[in-house]
Amino acid sequence: MEEFKNQSINFGEKLLQKFRMLGGRFELLRILSIPIPEKNYESLIIKPRNDVVHRAEFPEDSLVDQVICEVEKILLFYYPDFHN
């Protein structure tokens, strides 16, 4: 929100509210033409996360490792100096 204020964008809060879910945030990146590596984030991150959060599922360790790896790649893409 601070960045929206810095750029005098008043609709920022409403925009973030409309795309408040994780899948929506990925969609918002696309709509705003914010670069992100082309991958199927629905299957790599969003669905596994939703299964845990909304269905109380316990994924296999390999899936957990995969999701963590993909999130780490996104963090490194935007923040190259990010350290584990």
SERO-4910 file (N, C-alpha, C, O; in steps of 0.05 Angstrom, whole numbers):
BEGIN
 pado doro    nc1    nc2    nc3   cac1   cac2   cac3    cc1    cc2    cc3    oc1    oc2    oc3
  Met    A     16    -24      0      0      0      0     17     25      0     10     45    -12
  Glu    A     40     24     13     58     47     14     66     56    -14     68     79    -20
  Glu    A     73     36    -31     81     42    -58     58     56    -73     64     75    -89
  Phe    A     34     48    -70     11     61    -82     10     90    -73      5    108    -89
  Lys    A     13     95    -47     12    122    -36     35    139    -48     31    162    -55
  Asn    A     59    127    -50     81    141    -61     77    150    -89     87    171    -98
  Gln    A     61    135   -104     56    141   -132     29    154   -136     19    157   -159
  Ser    A     16    162   -114    -10    175   -115    -31    158   -129    -47    169   -145
  Ile    A    -31    133   -125    -51    115   -136    -72    110   -115    -67     95    -96
  Asn    A    -96    121   -119   -117    120    -99   -133     94   -100   -145     86    -80
  Phe    A   -133     81   -122   -149     57   -125   -134     32   -116   -145      9   -117
  Gly    A   -110     35   -106    -94     12    -98   -107     -7    -79   -105    -31    -82
  Glu    A   -119      3    -58   -132    -14    -38   -154    -30    -50   -157    -54    -44
  Lys    A   -171    -17    -67   -193    -32    -80   -182    -53    -99   -193    -75   -101
  Leu    A   -161    -46   -113   -149    -65   -131   -138    -90   -116   -143   -113   -124
  Leu    A   -124    -85    -94   -114   -107    -78   -136   -124    -66   -134   -148    -64
  Gln    A   -158   -111    -58   -181   -125    -47   -193   -143    -67   -201   -166    -61
  Lys    A   -196   -134    -92   -208   -150   -113   -191   -175   -119   -202   -196   -125
  Phe    A   -165   -172   -117   -147   -194   -123   -133   -204    -97   -109   -208    -97
  Arg    A   -149   -207    -76   -138   -212    -49   -128   -241    -45   -111   -246    -28
  Met    A   -139   -260    -60   -132   -288    -57   -105   -292    -71    -97   -277    -88
  Leu    A    -91   -313    -64    -65   -319    -75    -66   -321   -105    -49   -310   -119
  Gly    A    -85   -336   -116    -88   -338   -145    -93   -311   -158    -83   -305   -179
  Gly    A   -108   -295   -144   -114   -268   -154    -89   -250   -155    -86   -234   -172
  Arg    A    -71   -254   -136    -46   -239   -135    -29   -246   -159    -17   -228   -171
  Phe    A    -28   -271   -166    -13   -280   -190    -27   -268   -215    -13   -259   -233
  Glu    A    -53   -267   -216    -68   -255   -238    -62   -225   -240    -59   -214   -261
  Leu    A    -61   -212   -217    -55   -184   -216    -28   -178   -228    -24   -158   -242
  Leu    A     -8   -194   -222     18   -191   -233     16   -191   -264     29   -174   -277
  Arg    A      1   -210   -275     -2   -212   -304    -16   -187   -315     -7   -176   -335
  Ile    A    -38   -179   -302    -53   -156   -311    -36   -130   -311    -38   -114   -330
  Leu    A    -20   -127   -291     -3   -103   -288     23   -106   -304     40    -88   -303
  Ser    A     27   -128   -318     51   -133   -334     76   -133   -317     97   -124   -325
  Ile    A     73   -142   -292     97   -145   -275    109   -172   -282     96   -192   -281
  Pro    A    135   -171   -290    147   -196   -299    149   -217   -277    154   -211   -254
  Ile    A    144   -242   -285    147   -265   -268    153   -289   -286    141   -290   -308
  Pro    A    170   -307   -278    176   -330   -296    150   -344   -304    132   -348   -288
  Glu    A    149   -353   -329    125   -367   -339    125   -395   -329    141   -412   -337
  Lys    A    107   -401   -310    103   -427   -299     74   -431   -292     59   -411   -291
  Asn    A     66   -455   -287     39   -461   -279     37   -459   -248     38   -479   -234
  Tyr    A     35   -434   -238     35   -430   -209     10   -442   -196     10   -447   -172
  Glu    A    -11   -445   -212    -35   -458   -201    -29   -485   -190    -37   -492   -168
  Ser    A    -14   -501   -206     -8   -529   -197     17   -530   -179     19   -547   -162
  Leu    A     35   -511   -183     60   -511   -168     58   -500   -139     72   -510   -121
  Ile    A     41   -480   -136     39   -466   -110     11   -464    -99      5   -471    -77
  Ile    A     -7   -453   -116    -34   -445   -107    -50   -469    -97    -61   -469    -75
  Lys    A    -53   -489   -114    -69   -512   -107    -58   -527    -82    -73   -532    -64
  Pro    A    -32   -533    -82    -21   -546    -57    -26   -530    -32    -32   -540    -11
  Arg    A    -22   -504    -34    -26   -486    -11    -55   -486     -2    -61   -488     21
  Asn    A    -73   -484    -22   -102   -484    -15   -111   -511     -3   -128   -511     14
  Asp    A    -99   -533    -13   -106   -559     -2    -99   -560     28   -114   -572     44
  Val    A    -77   -549     35    -69   -548     64    -86   -529     80    -96   -537    101
  Val    A    -89   -505     70   -103   -484     85   -133   -489     87   -145   -485    108
  His    A   -145   -496     64   -174   -498     64   -186   -526     67   -209   -530     74
  Arg    A   -169   -546     63   -179   -574     65   -165   -590     87   -170   -613     91
  Ala    A   -146   -576    101   -131   -589    122   -117   -615    114   -115   -634    129
  Glu    A   -107   -615     89    -92   -638     79    -63   -636     87    -53   -614     92
  Phe    A    -51   -659     89    -23   -661     96     -8   -672     73     -9   -697     68
  Pro    A      6   -656     57     20   -665     33     45   -681     39     56   -680     61
  Glu    A     53   -696     19     78   -711     20    101   -691     23     99   -668     14
  Asp    A    123   -700     35    146   -683     38    157   -673     12    166   -650     10
  Ser    A    155   -689     -9    165   -681    -35    149   -658    -46    161   -640    -59
  Leu    A    123   -657    -42    107   -635    -51    113   -610    -35    115   -588    -46
  Val    A    117   -613     -9    124   -590      8    151   -578     -2    153   -554     -5
  Asp    A    170   -595     -8    196   -586    -18    193   -571    -44    206   -551    -49
  Gln    A    176   -582    -62    171   -570    -88    159   -542    -85    169   -523    -98
  Val    A    139   -539    -68    127   -513    -64    146   -493    -52    148   -470    -62
  Ile    A    161   -501    -32    181   -484    -20    202   -475    -41    210   -452    -42
  Cys    A    211   -494    -58    230   -488    -79    219   -467    -98    233   -448   -106
  Glu    A    194   -470   -106    182   -451   -125    179   -424   -113    183   -403   -126
  Val    A    171   -423    -88    168   -397    -74    195   -383    -71    198   -359    -75
  Glu    A    215   -399    -65    242   -389    -63    252   -377    -90    265   -356    -90
  Lys    A    245   -390   -112    252   -380   -138    239   -353   -144    252   -335   -155
  Ile    A    214   -350   -135    201   -325   -139    214   -303   -122    219   -281   -132
  Leu    A    220   -310    -97    234   -290    -80    261   -282    -92    267   -258    -92
  Leu    A    276   -301   -102    302   -295   -114    299   -279   -140    316   -263   -147
  Phe    A    277   -283   -155    272   -268   -179    268   -239   -173    279   -221   -186
  Tyr    A    252   -233   -152    247   -205   -145    268   -193   -126    273   -169   -126
  Tyr    A    280   -210   -110    300   -201    -91    325   -218    -93    329   -237    -78
  Pro    A    342   -212   -113    366   -229   -118    384   -232    -94    399   -251    -92
  Asp    A    383   -213    -75    400   -214    -52    388   -230    -29    399   -231     -7
  Phe    A    364   -241    -34    350   -257    -13    367   -281     -5    378   -295    -22
  His    A    371   -285     20    387   -307     30    369   -326     46    350   -317     60
  Asn    A    375   -351     45    360   -371     60    361   -366     89    349   -381    105
***
